[in-house]
Amino acid sequence: MDSTSIQLPDSEIEDISLVDGCLTVRFSRAYIVKTMTGSSQKTLWWQAGTLVIRGAEALDPLPSGPAVCAGGDVDENVYTYRDMIPIPLESRGRTGCHLRLKDGNDDADEVAIRVVGETIRLDMTDTPKYIRHIAD
């Protein structure tokens, strides 16, 4: 089965906002891993996109962008996606995210986006750009 997902570590976040219960996390450069059925190799791409959570409530004060993601979890009902977001993603129910952000200071408190919500979707924009093949 072909699979495509955003690799959260090192993906670049342009903007983070929560307005009227709608969280948007805009990725200026989301790193995408593509795997094709029958192939032992994977490929790395980048593309812009937006993670949208409606009915959103922030569990902590939101940081401001731009930022670089260090990893984290995206929740879709009973599924938790660790350090990745599947493409496509659109769901309702118990949703949320806990994305850790790099701040350049290992001794500081964690900088994170921690939000729960009612719906979640991922909107990719533009065309994916190829970077390289990934060895297993």
ZIWO-V856213 format. One line per field, one symbol per residue. ss: DSSP state (h for helix, s for strand, l for the rest). psi: psi as a letter, one per 20 degrees, with the letter a starting at -180 (. if undefined). Layout:
ss = ???
psi = ???
//
This chain:
ss = llsssssssssssssssssllssssssssssssssllllllsssssssssssssllssllllllllssssssssssllsssslssslllsssssssssssssllllllllssssssssssssssssssssssssll
psi = pqqpqpogpiqppgqpqopljoppoophnppppppqpipiqrqprqqqrppppqkqppirpprqrrrppiaaqppndippopjrpqprpprrboraqnpqqpjjohirqppqooqqahqqqpoqrapqppgrqpq.
//
